[in-house]
Amino acid sequence: MAKTPTLPRIGLILTEDAISMDNPKLMGRQSAGHGFLRACLNHGSLRERITLVTPNAKSREAVRKVVQQCLPASAKDNSLPELTLQKVSAWNTLDVLHMPAPISSQQLVQRGVHRLDGLSLSGVTHTISSASVVQQLSAYVREPTRQSDALICTSQAVRTAIERLWHVEQAVLQRRFGPFQQAPALPGLPVIPLGIHTRDFAFTAMDRLAARTTLGFAADELVVLFVGRLSFHAKANPVALYRAAGEAAKRTGQKVRILECGWFANEPTEKAFDEAAQQFGITVQRVDGRTAVQVQRSFAAADVFCSLSDNIQETFGLTPIEAMASGLPCILSDWNGYRETAIHGEHGFLIKTQMPSRTGFESIEQRFADDTLNYDHYIGHVHALTSVDIDSVAQALSTLIEQPALRQRMGQAGRTHARQQFDWEHVIQRYDALWCEQQALQKARSGPRLPRIHSTRLSPADLFGHYPSQQLQPDTPLYRQEWPGICNVKAPIAQAREIRQWSMWSFLSNGWLPSADKIAQALPALHATQAHTIEQWGQSLKLTRPQSLRLAAWLLKIGWVRSQPPAAHSPQRLIHLICTPTDLAQRPDLSNLLTDERWVLQTADPALSGGERLAAQLKHIAQQGGHAVLLAPQAHVQDFWLAERLHDAWAQLALVDQLPHALAVRHDLLAQVCQSLPGPHPTAELATWATLFSTTASAQGMATGPWDMAIASLEQTPATTLQEESA
């Protein structure tokens, strides 16, 4: 038995701007988006396969509110699955991702980068006259589109325009680079009209009477309705309607009123409409078309609908369909998508339109491209040269005035036409059928996978990798950086933790850079002189390779690691470990220190009290620019005179007990210690020495720690300083 094909899972990219009707500057695309969402949610089998995809939390809450308004009563308690648009990897739960606009270049690239080969994309056209949309549509020739993708055209007129764009774009590319070896796999261009919910426009005779009464229309008045934004340059210039209505009233003797259900963007536009109406002596009444109640009332009250679009922004036109659903005969301009909604002579009249050839526009597109003409002026200039045959409008209106039966017949035919062709109940099925077809095309597809690399999405390392002197690689060696004055491994850890929490790094998530706790583990895992590769180091910390590289780069940035081995020191910078008693030389921790070739082990006479020889030895080391470090139990260095001799010799002192910890004190601090000692009392308690040295070291920012860190801290005194002081 053949397996029943699984219906596609659909993701709807939604924003409040695309579907909300609560907008002071309501656009046709928002009305269409709201109706589309209602249709999806009321189509039971489709609703079960829908996932809401929103860009952020704010948008998600707004979309949820609109969704609850649109859900049928039987599904009010049902919540739809949700995805965040930015979590691209989660798109793999979908078969088709649909957006209420043309397919985004960003989504096309993201699909390839995230290896979502099983995902098809669909979008829908609205206005295609703006520069940004034209550029977006033209770019499909160069973008990673596929034949299983679909750009839904709301009219054949739009499809023809897009095909023309693609033809020109391909011709330009082939002229530059020669014939294509393989034609671009462009999206399909199915023509699916926008829809309406025709039941919203099923008015009774009582509805009509109530609406006319509320609006104050006389029984013998013929009302001609226009619905939409009131914009002479961006929607429909009113001159043709005003002049034709005035002429029809004269010809027939009928009292004619124009009802404009819409809104103005500003006062100058309203003034322009008023000037035109006064010129032709026509009665014009206006109501706010942004409220559903006023729109419904206007359609119920009117006798004839007239929309003479003359604007290149128009691509389809919902209001003629709403008028037909309301049972109104329509007088429409024979203009792009309008001519695909109504049939001339059956549902009303289509009026001839004209515009100049290319010569007449005299490179206006170049002025627009050069930004010497803004978008409003561009479409305004075009509209000024687009004419509607006013005499034909007057004749059509006169015919409908004189033949009430014809008005009735055309209105009824239009109502049937709207219900059968444009009700969302039928239109949404065409969407669903398209999505099923996209799924089938994708499953049957063979050939190379989508490219993961795109020129606009290159890694900084690919695009700018030649900027630095060196790129870090997994095999790059790493060393812990030693800094003078820091004698405790705990100090850099604490400081690195603190630096990670600085406000300048607060925008970096713990997924991008490890947390302060992880950084605290990272530094002790490195050695000052023995190299670890970044990969070895990262594996010891259980970091991924990308995490290891990022952490290494950041620690290099703040100076706590280095990628080069420590510079070789001259003999004058040798660290002389003077060990007494000699049995200390056998300690394992001291043997480990001696693996550093800079350190030299010397033994000394344990009888330090008369240590003239030792003092001379220390002074000689200091004069040569080296470091002298005395290693001895604390009991051997509690002699006051020894401390003074060490100070006089400009040597350096490390107090070391039998535990692997030391207190390192710079030679220039010994004077403070000597001045604080109680005097040459051989019975001075050990605790007094420890307290004095600890207090002095703490006051100067020194610290205790393991031997290697304590001794390394003694390097903070430059050799030149030692030589100058000893001189």
C-alpha positions as CSV (number, residue, x, y, z in Angstrom):
1,M,0.0,0.0,0.0
2,A,1.3,3.4,-1.0
3,K,2.3,5.6,1.9
4,T,0.0,8.6,2.4
5,P,2.2,11.7,1.9
6,T,2.7,13.9,5.0
7,L,1.2,17.3,4.7
8,P,3.8,20.1,5.0
9,R,4.5,21.9,8.3
10,I,4.2,25.7,7.7
11,G,6.0,28.4,9.5
12,L,4.4,31.9,9.3
13,I,6.8,34.8,9.8
14,L,4.6,37.4,11.5
15,T,5.0,40.8,12.9
16,E,2.5,43.2,14.3
17,D,3.1,45.6,11.4
18,A,2.1,42.9,8.9
19,I,-1.2,41.9,10.4
20,S,-2.5,44.5,12.8
21,M,-5.5,46.7,11.7
22,D,-4.9,49.1,14.6
23,N,-2.6,51.5,12.6
24,P,-3.2,55.2,12.0
25,K,-1.6,54.8,8.6
26,L,-3.3,51.5,7.6
27,M,-2.0,50.0,4.3
28,G,-3.5,47.5,2.0
29,R,-0.8,45.0,2.8
30,Q,-1.9,45.1,6.5
31,S,-5.5,44.4,5.6
32,A,-4.3,41.6,3.3
33,G,-2.1,40.2,6.1
34,H,-4.8,40.3,8.6
35,G,-7.2,38.5,6.3
36,F,-4.6,35.9,5.4
37,L,-4.0,35.1,9.0
38,R,-7.7,34.7,9.7
39,A,-8.0,32.4,6.7
40,C,-5.1,30.2,7.9
41,L,-6.5,29.9,11.5
42,N,-10.0,29.1,10.2
43,H,-8.8,26.4,7.9
44,G,-8.8,23.5,10.3
45,S,-6.4,21.1,8.7
46,L,-4.0,23.9,8.0
47,R,-4.2,25.5,11.4
48,E,-2.9,22.2,12.9
49,R,0.3,22.5,10.8
50,I,1.1,26.1,11.5
51,T,4.0,27.4,13.6
52,L,4.2,31.1,14.4
53,V,7.6,32.6,13.8
54,T,8.3,36.0,15.3
55,P,11.5,38.1,15.6
56,N,11.4,39.0,19.3
57,A,9.4,38.8,22.5
58,K,7.6,42.1,22.0
59,S,6.5,41.1,18.5
60,R,5.5,37.7,19.8
61,E,3.1,39.2,22.4
62,A,1.5,41.5,19.8
63,V,1.1,38.6,17.3
64,R,-0.5,36.4,20.0
65,K,-3.2,39.1,20.6
66,V,-4.1,39.3,16.9
67,V,-4.1,35.5,16.7
68,Q,-6.5,35.2,19.6
69,Q,-8.8,37.7,17.8
70,C,-8.7,35.7,14.6
71,L,-9.1,32.2,16.0
72,P,-12.5,30.6,15.6
73,A,-14.5,30.1,18.8
74,S,-13.9,26.4,18.7
75,A,-10.1,26.9,18.9
76,K,-9.8,29.8,21.3
77,D,-8.1,27.7,23.9
78,N,-5.6,26.3,21.5
79,S,-2.1,27.7,21.5
80,L,0.0,27.5,18.3
81,P,3.6,26.3,18.3
82,E,6.1,29.2,18.2
83,L,9.6,29.8,17.0
84,T,12.0,32.7,17.2
85,L,13.1,33.9,13.8
86,Q,16.7,34.3,15.0
87,K,17.0,30.6,16.0
88,V,17.6,29.5,12.5
89,S,18.5,25.9,13.4
90,A,15.0,25.4,14.7
91,W,13.6,25.9,11.2
92,N,14.4,22.3,10.5
93,T,11.0,21.4,12.1
94,L,9.3,23.1,9.1
95,D,8.8,22.1,5.5
96,V,7.9,25.6,4.3
97,L,8.7,29.0,5.8
98,H,6.3,31.7,4.5
99,M,6.7,35.4,4.9
100,P,4.1,38.1,4.2
101,A,6.5,39.9,1.8
102,P,8.9,38.9,-0.9
103,I,11.4,36.2,0.1
104,S,14.2,37.7,2.2
105,S,17.8,37.5,1.0
106,Q,18.7,37.0,4.6
107,Q,16.5,33.9,4.9
108,L,17.9,32.5,1.6
109,V,21.4,32.8,2.9
110,Q,20.6,31.5,6.4
111,R,19.0,28.4,4.9
112,G,22.3,27.4,3.2
113,V,24.6,28.4,6.1
114,H,22.5,26.2,8.5
115,R,22.2,23.3,6.0
116,L,18.4,23.4,5.9
117,D,18.2,21.7,2.5
118,G,14.8,20.3,3.2
119,L,13.2,23.7,3.7
120,S,11.3,25.6,1.0
121,L,10.6,29.3,1.2
122,S,7.6,31.3,0.1
123,G,6.7,34.9,0.0
124,V,4.1,37.2,-1.5
125,T,4.3,40.5,-3.4
126,H,2.7,43.8,-2.5
127,T,4.1,47.1,-3.9
128,I,7.0,46.4,-6.2
129,S,7.8,50.0,-7.3
130,S,10.2,51.0,-4.5
131,A,13.9,50.9,-5.1
132,S,14.5,48.4,-2.2
133,V,11.9,45.9,-3.5
134,V,13.1,46.2,-7.1
135,Q,16.7,45.5,-5.9
136,Q,15.5,42.6,-3.7
137,L,13.6,41.0,-6.6
138,S,16.4,41.5,-9.1
139,A,18.9,39.9,-6.6
140,Y,17.1,36.5,-6.8
141,V,19.0,35.9,-10.1
142,R,22.2,35.9,-7.9
143,E,20.8,34.5,-4.7
144,P,20.7,30.8,-3.7
145,T,17.0,30.4,-4.6
146,R,15.5,27.1,-5.8
147,Q,12.7,26.0,-8.0
148,S,10.9,24.6,-4.9
149,D,10.7,28.2,-3.6
150,A,7.8,30.3,-4.5
151,L,7.2,34.1,-4.8
152,I,3.4,34.4,-4.9
153,C,2.2,37.1,-7.3
154,T,-1.1,38.7,-6.4
155,S,-1.8,39.4,-10.1
156,Q,-0.5,38.4,-13.5
157,A,0.5,42.1,-13.9
158,V,3.0,41.7,-11.0
159,R,4.3,38.4,-12.4
160,T,5.0,40.0,-15.8
161,A,6.9,42.9,-14.1
162,I,9.0,40.5,-12.1
163,E,9.8,38.3,-15.1
164,R,10.9,41.5,-16.9
165,L,13.2,42.4,-14.0
166,W,14.8,38.9,-14.1
167,H,15.2,39.0,-17.8
168,V,17.1,42.3,-17.7
169,E,19.2,41.2,-14.7
170,Q,20.2,37.9,-16.5
171,A,21.0,39.8,-19.7
172,V,23.3,42.2,-17.8
173,L,25.1,39.4,-16.1
174,Q,25.6,37.5,-19.3
175,R,26.8,40.5,-21.1
176,R,29.5,40.9,-18.4
177,F,30.5,37.3,-17.9
178,G,29.2,35.4,-21.0
179,P,26.4,32.9,-21.4
180,F,25.3,31.0,-18.3
181,Q,26.5,27.4,-18.2
182,Q,23.4,26.7,-16.2
183,A,20.4,29.0,-15.9
184,P,19.6,30.3,-12.3
185,A,17.2,28.1,-10.4
186,L,14.7,30.9,-9.8
187,P,11.6,30.6,-7.5
188,G,8.3,29.8,-9.0
189,L,5.9,32.7,-9.7
190,P,2.4,31.3,-9.0
191,V,-0.4,33.8,-9.3
192,I,-2.7,33.7,-6.3
193,P,-5.0,36.7,-5.6
194,L,-5.5,38.2,-2.3
195,G,-8.7,37.2,-0.6
196,I,-11.5,38.6,1.6
197,H,-14.0,37.1,4.0
198,T,-17.1,37.7,1.9
199,R,-19.5,37.0,4.8
200,D,-18.2,40.3,6.3
201,F,-19.9,42.1,3.4
202,A,-23.3,40.3,3.2
203,F,-25.6,43.2,3.9
204,T,-29.4,43.1,4.1
205,A,-31.9,45.7,3.0
206,M,-32.2,46.7,6.7
207,D,-28.4,47.1,6.9
208,R,-28.5,49.4,3.8
209,L,-31.3,51.5,5.2
210,A,-29.7,51.9,8.6
211,A,-26.3,52.8,7.0
212,R,-27.8,55.5,4.7
213,T,-29.8,56.9,7.6
214,T,-26.8,57.1,9.8
215,L,-24.7,58.8,7.1
216,G,-27.6,61.2,6.2
217,F,-28.2,60.2,2.6
218,A,-31.5,61.1,1.0
219,A,-33.5,58.3,-0.6
220,D,-33.2,59.9,-4.1
221,E,-29.4,60.4,-3.8
222,L,-27.0,58.1,-5.8
223,V,-23.9,57.5,-3.7
224,V,-20.6,56.7,-5.5
225,L,-18.2,55.1,-3.0
226,F,-14.4,55.2,-2.9
227,V,-12.5,53.3,-0.1
228,G,-8.8,53.5,0.6
229,R,-6.1,56.0,1.5
230,L,-6.9,59.5,0.2
231,S,-3.6,60.2,-1.6
232,F,-3.6,61.8,-5.0
233,H,0.0,60.8,-5.8
234,A,0.2,57.4,-4.1
235,K,-3.2,55.9,-4.5
236,A,-5.7,57.5,-6.9
237,N,-6.0,61.0,-8.1
238,P,-9.6,62.2,-7.5
239,V,-9.8,64.5,-10.5
240,A,-11.2,61.8,-12.9
241,L,-13.9,60.7,-10.4
242,Y,-14.9,64.3,-9.4
243,R,-15.1,65.5,-13.0
244,A,-16.9,62.4,-14.3
245,A,-19.4,62.5,-11.4
246,G,-20.2,66.1,-12.1
247,E,-20.6,65.4,-15.8
248,A,-22.9,62.4,-15.1
249,A,-25.0,64.4,-12.8
250,K,-25.5,67.0,-15.5
251,R,-26.3,64.4,-18.2
252,T,-28.8,62.5,-16.1
253,G,-30.2,65.2,-13.8
254,Q,-29.5,62.8,-10.9
255,K,-28.3,64.1,-7.5
256,V,-24.9,62.4,-7.0
257,R,-22.9,62.3,-3.8
258,I,-19.3,61.0,-3.5
259,L,-18.5,59.1,-0.3
260,E,-14.8,58.8,0.4
261,C,-14.1,56.3,3.1
262,G,-10.5,56.8,3.8
263,W,-7.9,59.0,5.5
264,F,-5.4,61.7,4.7
265,A,-1.7,61.5,5.6
266,N,-1.6,65.2,6.2
267,E,-3.4,68.5,5.9
268,P,-1.9,69.6,2.5
269,T,-3.2,66.5,0.9
270,E,-6.7,67.1,2.3
271,K,-6.5,70.7,1.0
272,A,-5.6,69.4,-2.5
273,F,-8.7,67.1,-2.5
274,D,-10.9,69.9,-1.4
275,E,-9.7,72.3,-4.1
276,A,-10.4,69.7,-6.8
277,A,-13.9,69.0,-5.4
278,Q,-14.8,72.7,-5.3
279,Q,-13.6,73.1,-8.9
280,F,-16.1,70.5,-10.2
281,G,-19.0,71.4,-8.0
282,I,-19.5,67.9,-6.6
283,T,-20.7,67.0,-3.2
284,V,-18.1,65.0,-1.3
285,Q,-18.6,63.4,2.1
286,R,-15.8,61.6,4.0
287,V,-15.6,59.1,6.8
288,D,-12.6,57.6,8.6
289,G,-11.7,54.4,6.7
290,R,-9.4,53.1,9.4
291,T,-12.4,51.8,11.4
292,A,-14.1,48.6,10.5
293,V,-17.5,50.0,11.4
294,Q,-17.2,52.9,9.0
295,V,-16.0,50.7,6.2
296,Q,-18.9,48.3,6.6
297,R,-21.4,51.1,6.8
298,S,-20.0,52.8,3.7
299,F,-20.2,49.6,1.6
300,A,-23.8,49.0,2.9
301,A,-24.9,52.5,2.0
302,A,-23.4,53.0,-1.5
303,D,-25.0,52.5,-4.9
304,V,-21.9,52.3,-7.1
305,F,-18.2,51.7,-6.3
306,C,-15.6,53.6,-8.2
307,S,-11.8,53.3,-7.9
308,L,-9.7,54.8,-10.6
309,S,-6.2,53.8,-9.6
310,D,-3.5,55.5,-11.6
311,N,-0.5,54.6,-9.4
312,I,2.4,52.2,-10.0
313,Q,2.2,51.3,-6.3
314,E,-1.0,49.4,-6.9
315,T,-0.6,45.7,-7.7
316,F,-4.0,44.1,-6.9
317,G,-6.6,46.1,-5.1
318,L,-8.7,44.6,-2.3
319,T,-11.4,47.2,-2.3
320,P,-13.0,46.3,-5.7
321,I,-13.4,42.7,-4.4
322,E,-15.0,44.0,-1.1
323,A,-17.3,46.2,-3.3
324,M,-18.3,43.2,-5.4
325,A,-18.9,41.1,-2.2
326,S,-21.2,44.0,-1.0
327,G,-23.2,43.7,-4.2
328,L,-22.0,47.0,-5.8
329,P,-21.4,47.4,-9.5
330,C,-17.8,48.6,-10.0
331,I,-16.2,51.3,-12.2
332,L,-12.5,50.6,-12.2
333,S,-9.5,51.8,-14.1
334,D,-8.1,49.2,-16.5
335,W,-4.9,49.1,-14.5
336,N,-2.6,46.2,-13.6
337,G,-4.3,43.9,-11.0
338,Y,-7.6,45.7,-11.2
339,R,-8.3,44.3,-14.6
340,E,-7.9,40.8,-13.1
341,T,-10.6,41.3,-10.4
342,A,-13.6,42.4,-12.4
343,I,-14.9,41.5,-15.9
344,H,-15.9,44.4,-18.1
345,G,-19.6,44.4,-18.8
346,E,-20.4,41.7,-16.2
347,H,-19.4,43.2,-12.8
348,G,-19.1,46.8,-13.9
349,F,-16.9,48.7,-16.3
350,L,-13.1,48.9,-16.8
351,I,-11.9,52.3,-17.9
352,K,-9.1,52.8,-20.4
353,T,-5.8,54.1,-19.0
354,Q,-2.8,55.6,-20.7
355,M,0.8,56.6,-19.9
356,P,3.7,57.8,-22.1
357,S,6.4,55.6,-23.6
358,R,9.9,55.7,-22.3
359,T,10.8,58.8,-24.2
360,G,8.1,60.8,-22.3
361,F,9.5,59.8,-18.9
362,E,13.0,61.1,-20.0
363,S,15.1,59.0,-17.7
364,I,13.1,59.7,-14.6
365,E,14.2,56.3,-13.3
366,Q,17.8,57.7,-13.4
367,R,16.9,60.7,-11.3
368,F,15.2,58.3,-8.9
369,A,18.3,56.1,-8.8
370,D,20.6,59.1,-8.3
371,D,18.5,60.3,-5.3
372,T,17.7,63.6,-7.0
373,L,14.1,62.5,-6.9
374,N,12.7,60.9,-3.7
375,Y,10.3,58.0,-3.8
376,D,7.2,60.1,-3.2
377,H,8.1,62.5,-6.0
378,Y,9.0,59.6,-8.3
379,I,5.6,57.9,-8.0
380,G,4.0,61.3,-8.1
381,H,5.7,62.3,-11.3
382,V,4.6,59.0,-12.9
383,H,1.0,59.3,-11.7
384,A,0.8,62.8,-13.1
385,L,1.4,61.3,-16.6
386,T,-1.0,58.4,-16.1
387,S,-4.5,59.2,-17.3
388,V,-7.9,57.6,-16.9
389,D,-10.5,58.2,-19.7
390,I,-12.8,60.6,-17.9
391,D,-15.4,60.6,-20.6
392,S,-15.7,56.8,-20.3
393,V,-16.1,57.1,-16.6
394,A,-18.8,59.7,-17.0
395,Q,-20.6,57.4,-19.6
396,A,-20.3,54.4,-17.3
397,L,-21.7,56.3,-14.3
398,S,-24.5,57.7,-16.4
399,T,-25.4,54.3,-17.6
400,L,-25.6,52.9,-14.1
401,I,-27.6,55.9,-13.0
402,E,-30.2,55.5,-15.7
403,Q,-30.4,51.7,-15.5
404,P,-31.1,50.6,-11.9
405,A,-31.7,47.0,-13.1
406,L,-28.3,46.9,-14.6
407,R,-26.8,48.1,-11.3
408,Q,-28.7,45.3,-9.6
409,R,-27.6,42.6,-12.1
410,M,-24.0,43.6,-12.1
411,G,-23.9,43.9,-8.3
412,Q,-25.3,40.3,-8.0
413,A,-22.9,39.0,-10.5
414,G,-20.0,40.7,-8.7
415,R,-21.2,39.2,-5.4
416,T,-21.1,35.7,-6.9
417,H,-17.8,36.3,-8.5
418,A,-16.2,37.5,-5.3
419,R,-17.5,34.5,-3.3
420,Q,-16.4,32.0,-5.9
421,Q,-13.0,33.4,-6.8
422,F,-11.8,35.6,-3.9
423,D,-13.2,34.3,-0.7
424,W,-10.4,33.3,1.6
425,E,-12.1,29.9,2.0
426,H,-11.0,29.2,-1.6
427,V,-7.9,31.3,-1.8
428,I,-6.3,29.7,1.3
429,Q,-6.7,26.3,-0.3
430,R,-4.6,27.5,-3.2
431,Y,-1.9,28.5,-0.8
432,D,-2.0,25.1,0.9
433,A,-1.9,23.4,-2.5
434,L,1.1,25.5,-3.4
435,W,2.9,24.6,-0.2
436,C,2.2,20.9,-0.8
437,E,3.6,21.3,-4.3
438,Q,6.7,23.0,-2.9
439,Q,7.2,20.1,-0.5
440,A,6.9,17.6,-3.3
441,L,9.3,19.5,-5.5
442,Q,11.8,19.7,-2.7
443,K,11.6,16.0,-1.9
444,A,12.1,15.1,-5.6
445,R,15.0,17.5,-6.0
446,S,18.4,16.2,-6.8
447,G,21.7,18.0,-7.3
448,P,24.2,19.9,-5.2
449,R,23.4,21.1,-1.8
450,L,22.9,24.7,-1.0
451,P,26.1,26.7,-0.7
452,R,27.1,27.4,2.9
453,I,29.3,30.3,1.9
454,H,27.9,33.6,0.7
455,S,29.9,36.8,0.0
456,T,27.8,38.8,2.4
457,R,28.1,36.3,5.2
458,L,31.9,35.5,5.3
459,S,33.5,34.8,8.6
460,P,35.7,37.7,9.8
461,A,38.6,35.3,9.6
462,D,37.9,34.6,5.9
463,L,37.3,38.2,4.9
464,F,39.8,40.0,7.3
465,G,42.1,37.2,8.2
466,H,45.0,39.0,6.5
467,Y,44.6,42.0,8.7
468,P,46.5,40.7,11.8
469,S,50.1,39.5,11.9
470,Q,49.0,36.0,12.9
471,Q,45.9,33.9,13.0
472,L,45.5,31.7,16.0
473,Q,45.2,28.0,15.1
474,P,44.5,24.9,17.3
475,D,48.2,24.1,17.2
476,T,49.3,27.6,18.2
477,P,51.4,27.3,21.4
478,L,50.2,29.1,24.6
479,Y,52.1,30.2,27.7
480,R,51.0,31.8,30.9
481,Q,52.2,35.4,30.9
482,E,54.3,36.4,34.0
483,W,54.0,40.0,35.1
484,P,56.4,41.8,37.5
485,G,54.9,42.5,40.9
486,I,52.5,39.5,40.9
487,C,53.9,36.8,43.0
488,N,50.9,34.7,43.5
489,V,49.0,32.5,40.9
490,K,45.8,33.5,42.7
491,A,46.3,37.1,41.8
492,P,46.1,36.8,38.0
493,I,43.1,34.4,38.4
494,A,41.3,36.9,40.6
495,Q,42.2,39.7,38.3
496,A,41.1,37.8,35.2
497,R,37.8,36.9,36.8
498,E,37.3,40.6,37.7
499,I,38.2,41.7,34.1
500,R,35.7,39.2,32.7
501,Q,33.0,41.0,34.7
502,W,33.9,44.5,33.5
503,S,31.1,46.4,31.8
504,M,33.1,46.5,28.5
505,W,32.6,42.7,28.2
506,S,29.1,42.5,29.6
507,F,27.6,42.2,26.1
508,L,29.6,39.0,25.5
509,S,27.5,36.0,26.5
510,N,29.0,33.0,28.3
511,G,28.4,31.1,25.1
512,W,30.9,33.4,23.3
513,L,33.4,33.7,26.1
514,P,33.5,31.3,29.1
515,S,32.3,32.5,32.5
516,A,34.6,33.9,35.1
517,D,34.6,30.5,36.9
518,K,35.8,28.8,33.7
519,I,38.5,31.4,33.3
520,A,39.7,30.8,36.8
521,Q,40.4,27.2,35.7
522,A,42.0,28.2,32.5
523,L,45.1,30.1,33.8
524,P,46.5,27.4,36.1
525,A,46.3,24.9,33.3
526,L,49.0,26.8,31.5
527,H,52.8,27.0,32.3
528,A,55.0,30.0,32.0
529,T,57.7,28.3,30.1
530,Q,56.3,25.0,28.8
531,A,54.1,25.3,25.8
532,H,50.6,23.8,25.5
533,T,48.8,24.0,22.2
534,I,45.5,25.8,22.3
535,E,43.8,22.5,21.4
536,Q,45.6,20.5,24.2
537,W,44.8,23.3,26.7
538,G,41.1,23.5,25.6
539,Q,40.7,19.7,25.8
540,S,42.0,19.7,29.4
541,L,39.3,22.3,30.2
542,K,36.6,20.4,28.2
543,L,36.2,23.3,25.8
544,T,35.2,22.9,22.2
545,R,37.8,24.0,19.6
546,P,35.9,27.3,18.8
547,Q,35.6,28.0,22.6
548,S,39.3,27.3,23.1
549,L,40.3,29.7,20.3
550,R,38.1,32.4,21.5
551,L,39.2,32.2,25.1
552,A,42.9,32.1,24.1
553,A,42.3,35.2,21.9
554,W,40.7,37.0,24.8
555,L,43.3,36.1,27.3
556,L,45.9,37.3,24.8
557,K,44.0,40.6,24.6
558,I,44.0,41.2,28.3
559,G,47.7,40.1,28.6
560,W,47.4,37.0,30.7
561,V,48.8,34.5,28.1
562,R,51.3,34.7,25.3
563,S,51.8,32.7,22.1
564,Q,55.6,33.1,22.0
565,P,58.0,31.5,24.5
566,P,59.6,33.8,27.1
567,A,62.6,35.6,25.7
568,A,66.0,34.1,26.6
569,H,67.7,36.0,29.4
570,S,71.3,37.1,29.4
571,P,73.7,35.7,32.1
572,Q,73.3,39.0,34.0
573,R,69.6,38.2,34.5
574,L,70.2,34.7,35.9
575,I,68.3,33.9,39.1
576,H,70.7,32.6,41.7
577,L,69.1,30.3,44.2
578,I,71.3,30.3,47.2
579,C,70.4,27.2,49.2
580,T,71.2,26.6,52.8
581,P,71.2,24.1,54.3
582,T,72.3,22.0,51.3
583,D,69.7,19.3,52.0
584,L,67.1,21.7,50.6
585,A,68.6,21.2,47.2
586,Q,67.1,17.7,47.2
587,R,63.5,19.0,47.5
588,P,61.4,17.9,44.4
589,D,59.7,21.2,44.1
590,L,63.1,22.9,43.9
591,S,64.2,20.4,41.3
592,N,61.2,21.3,39.2
593,L,62.2,25.0,39.4
594,L,65.6,24.2,38.0
595,T,64.1,23.0,34.8
596,D,64.1,26.7,33.9
597,E,67.6,27.3,32.5
598,R,67.6,30.9,33.8
599,W,67.9,29.6,37.4
600,V,71.2,28.6,38.9
601,L,71.5,26.6,42.2
602,Q,74.3,27.6,44.6
603,T,74.9,26.2,48.1
604,A,76.1,28.3,51.1
605,D,77.6,27.7,54.5
606,P,74.8,27.0,56.9
607,A,76.6,29.1,59.5
608,L,75.0,32.3,58.2
609,S,75.5,34.4,61.3
610,G,79.0,35.4,60.2
611,G,78.0,35.4,56.6
612,E,80.6,37.9,55.2
613,R,81.3,35.6,52.3
614,L,77.6,35.2,51.6
615,A,77.1,39.0,51.7
616,A,79.9,39.4,49.2
617,Q,78.4,36.7,47.0
618,L,75.0,38.4,47.0
619,K,76.5,41.8,46.2
620,H,78.4,40.4,43.3
621,I,75.3,38.9,41.8
622,A,73.4,42.1,42.2
623,Q,76.2,44.2,40.6
624,Q,76.0,41.8,37.6
625,G,72.3,42.5,37.2
626,G,71.2,39.1,38.4
627,H,68.8,38.1,41.1
628,A,69.9,36.6,44.3
629,V,67.3,34.6,46.2
630,L,68.1,33.1,49.6
631,L,66.4,29.8,50.3
632,A,66.5,28.9,54.0
633,P,64.3,27.9,56.9
634,Q,62.9,30.9,58.7
635,A,65.0,30.0,61.8
636,H,68.2,30.6,59.8
637,V,67.3,34.2,58.8
638,Q,66.0,35.7,62.0
639,D,69.3,37.3,62.7
640,F,69.1,41.1,62.6
641,W,72.6,41.5,61.3
642,L,72.1,39.1,58.5
643,A,69.1,41.1,57.4
644,E,71.1,44.3,57.4
645,R,73.9,42.7,55.5
646,L,71.4,41.4,52.9
647,H,70.1,44.9,52.6
648,D,73.5,46.5,52.3
649,A,74.4,44.0,49.6
650,W,71.3,45.1,47.6
651,A,70.3,41.5,47.5
652,Q,66.8,40.1,47.5
653,L,65.3,37.8,50.1
654,A,62.8,35.0,50.0
655,L,61.7,33.5,53.3
656,V,61.1,29.8,52.8
657,D,59.9,27.3,55.3
658,Q,59.8,23.6,54.9
659,L,56.4,23.8,53.1
660,P,56.2,24.7,49.4
661,H,55.3,28.3,50.1
662,A,57.5,31.4,50.3
663,L,57.2,35.0,51.2
664,A,59.1,37.1,48.6
665,V,60.2,40.6,49.6
666,R,61.9,43.0,47.3
667,H,65.4,44.2,48.4
668,D,64.2,47.8,48.7
669,L,61.7,46.7,51.3
670,L,64.3,45.1,53.6
671,A,65.1,48.6,55.1
672,Q,61.6,48.9,56.3
673,V,61.8,45.4,57.9
674,C,65.1,46.2,59.5
675,Q,63.8,49.5,61.0
676,S,60.9,47.6,62.4
677,L,62.9,44.8,64.0
678,P,63.2,44.9,67.8
679,G,67.0,44.9,67.6
680,P,69.7,42.2,67.6
681,H,68.1,39.9,70.0
682,P,69.0,36.3,69.2
683,T,65.9,35.2,71.1
684,A,63.6,37.1,68.8
685,E,60.6,34.9,68.1
686,L,60.0,33.4,64.7
687,A,56.4,34.8,64.7
688,T,57.8,38.4,65.0
689,W,59.8,37.9,61.8
690,A,56.9,36.3,59.9
691,T,54.5,39.0,61.0
692,L,56.8,41.8,60.0
693,F,57.6,40.4,56.6
694,S,54.0,39.5,55.9
695,T,52.8,43.0,57.0
696,T,55.4,44.8,54.9
697,A,54.7,42.6,51.8
698,S,51.0,43.1,52.1
699,A,51.4,46.8,52.4
700,Q,53.4,46.9,49.2
701,G,51.0,44.7,47.2
702,M,53.1,41.5,47.5
703,A,51.7,38.1,48.2
704,T,52.6,34.6,49.2
705,G,52.3,31.6,46.9
706,P,54.1,28.6,45.3
707,W,57.8,28.9,44.9
708,D,57.9,29.5,41.2
709,M,55.4,32.4,41.5
710,A,57.1,33.9,44.5
711,I,60.5,33.8,43.0
712,A,59.3,35.1,39.6
713,S,57.9,38.1,41.4
714,L,61.4,39.1,42.4
715,E,62.2,39.9,38.8
716,Q,60.2,43.2,39.1
717,T,63.3,45.1,40.1
718,P,65.1,46.0,36.8
719,A,68.8,45.1,36.6
720,T,69.8,48.7,35.8
721,T,68.2,49.8,39.1
722,L,70.2,47.2,41.0
723,Q,73.4,48.2,39.3
724,E,72.8,51.9,39.9
725,E,72.0,51.4,43.6
726,S,74.9,49.1,44.2
727,A,77.2,51.6,42.5
